[in-house]
């Protein structure tokens, strides 16, 4: 009897509603395809950057690959570096100037005043001394450095900037600071990607 009632109920549902329900169920369970399509990565210009999974200044997990599709500037700094503090002050300005491209500025503090990995106090002091509110500040360490650029950034001076295109390829990198130079390289990359 129960089977008969169920059959009658199904027979009374319009076919379009049955198909739509099935399509929705399939769409809800279908896995989203990842835009990450490469098998190898490095920290060399022209290659896909390796994923960075670090902790941000709020204690939350940060995954670089979750920002696929955005142009990115990575600013690698040392707490003791005065020029690094100046570049950190530029983060929000650059993000505002390149907002139509959804630029993401990421500052990674590689070492504190003692040359060690930064701690909570170091990060709080950095945030208090810099004028950044919208960029990302991440905990780093010297483990992120590799002169061969296989397993880390080839840092030769502070700060070091790495420009990444929307396909997560490293477009350019340089040590030191020049606002005009960074703007010219960002503009060059964005022009190529149009």
N, C-alpha and C positions, 0 to 999 in steps of 0.2 A: 504494500500500500504506500509506504514511504517513497519507494522508487517511482511509483506512478505519479505522486504529487510533485516530486522533483522534476520528472520529465515534463509535466504540464507547465511548471514554472519556467523552465528553460525554453519551452516552445512558445511561451507568451512574451519573451523578451525579444524585441526587434533585432534582426541580424546585425544592423549597423552598431548597436550598443554592444553586442557581443564582440564584434571585431575591435571596436575602440578599446574595450576593456582589456582585451588580449594585447593589443598594441601598447597600451600604457604599461601593462605588467612587464612586457618584454623590454620596453624602453627604460623602466625603472631598475631592472636588474642587469642591463647591459653595461659592462665595464667601460669607463671612459678611456679613450685611447690616449696614451702619453705622447706629448710632443717630443720627448727625448728619444731620439732615434739612433744615437751613436753608441758604439761599444767602448771606444777608447777616449781618454781625455788627458789633458796635461795643462800646464800653465804657460805654454808657449803661444806667441802671437800667431794667429791664423788657425788655431786648434780650439776645439771645444774645451771649456774650462771644466775641471772636475767639480762635482757638487760640494758645496760647503754646508755642513750641518753643524751650526754653532749655537751658542746661547746668546740672546740679546740682553740689553741692559735691564730689561724688566723680568729676566729669568725665564723667558719663553724660548722655545726651540725655533730656530730659523733655518730654513732649507732654501738654498739659492735656486735650485731648479724649479721651485714653486713660482718663481718670478720670470719664467720663460716668456718671451714675447716683449719684454721691456728692455730698453737700453739701460745699462748699469755702469756706474762709476764705483769702483772699490778703492777706498782710501785707506791704505795700511799705515798705521801710525804707532809712535812710541809716546808714552805719557810725558817724558822729559823733553820732547822736541817742541820748541816754540813755534816753528813753522807749521808743524802738524796741527797745533791749536788754531792757527790762522786758517788753514785749509778746512778744518771742521766748521769754522764760522761761515764758510762759503757754501756748505752743503745745501741749506735751505734755499739760498739764492739761486744756485744752479737748478735745483728741482723746480723752483717757480719759473725760471727763465725757459726751461725745457718741458714745462707741464703738458704742452700739446703732444709731446712724445712719450709722456708718462715715465720720465727719467727717474730711476731709483739710485740714490746715493747711499752707499754702505761704508761705514767707517769700522775698521777692525783694529782694535787696540792689541798690538802684538806683544808689547812689554810695558811695564810700569817704570817708575823712577829708579828702581833697583835692578832693572834688567830682567825681571821675572814676569811670569804671566800675571795679568791684572786681576785684582780682586774686586769685591763689591765697593769698597771705599774708593779705589782708583777710578772706577766707572762713575761713581757719584760725583767725585771731584771734577772729572773731565766734563761731565754734563753741566756742572755749575759754572765752569770756566769758559764754556763755549756757547755759542748762540745757535744751538741746533734743537729743533723741536719735531721735525717731520722725517728726518733721515733715520737710518737704522744704525745703531751702535752695537757691535758684537764683541764678545770676549774672544781673544785669540791667544796665541803663544808662539814661541820661536819654532814650534813644530810646523808652522805654516811656511817656513822659509826653506828653499832648496835652490842653490845656485844653478843646478842643471835644469830646473823648471819641470821636472818629472813629477815630483810629489809635493810641490809647494811653489810659492812665488819666488822668483829670482830677485830678491830685494838687495839693492846696492846702496841705498840711502833712504833717509826719512824726509818727508813721507814718500811713499811709492803709490802711484795711481795706476789702476788697470781699467781700461775701457772695454766693455763687453757689449756686443751687438745683441739684437733681439733673438738671435738663434743660439745664444750662449757661446759664441766664438769670441776669443780674445782679439780685439781689433788693434789695441795699442797699449803700451805701458811705458811709464817714465818715472824717474826719481826726481824729487824736488818739487817746486811749485812755480807755476806760471798760469795765471788765470787765462790769459790770451791764448797760450799754447793749448790748454785743455779745451777751451771753446773751439779752437780751430780743428782739433782732432775729433771732437764730438760732432761738429758740423760736417766734417768730411765723412765720418761714418754714417751719419743720418742721410746724407746726400746719396751715398752708395746704396743704402737700403731702400730708397724710394722706388 
